[in-house]
Amino acid sequence: MAALENTFMPVYSRTFGSELSTFTQRIVAAVISWNDNRASRKALSQLTDRQLEDIGLSRFDI
């Protein structure tokens, strides 16, 4: 009877496709973060000084 030897060696090398995918994901995450920050700044800039003071912010903090 023959015995089979299971010598699985995982390959951890990164391919160009996986590097490109990671790079693309980072770019998309950066754009999403930038847009969230932009929307927050826009919303905060529309508040009055009194409203900003109520939440503990000033115009300088925006």
Contacts in CASP RR format, 6 or more apart in sequence:
PFRMAT RR
TARGET T0000
AUTHOR 0000-0000-0000
METHOD contacts of the structure
MODEL  1
MAALENTFMPVYSRTFGSELSTFTQRIVAAVISWNDNRASRKALSQLTDR
QLEDIGLSRFDI
41 62 0 8 1.000
44 52 0 8 1.000
44 57 0 8 1.000
44 62 0 8 1.000
45 62 0 8 1.000
49 58 0 8 1.000
49 59 0 8 1.000
52 58 0 8 1.000
52 59 0 8 1.000
52 61 0 8 1.000
52 62 0 8 1.000
END
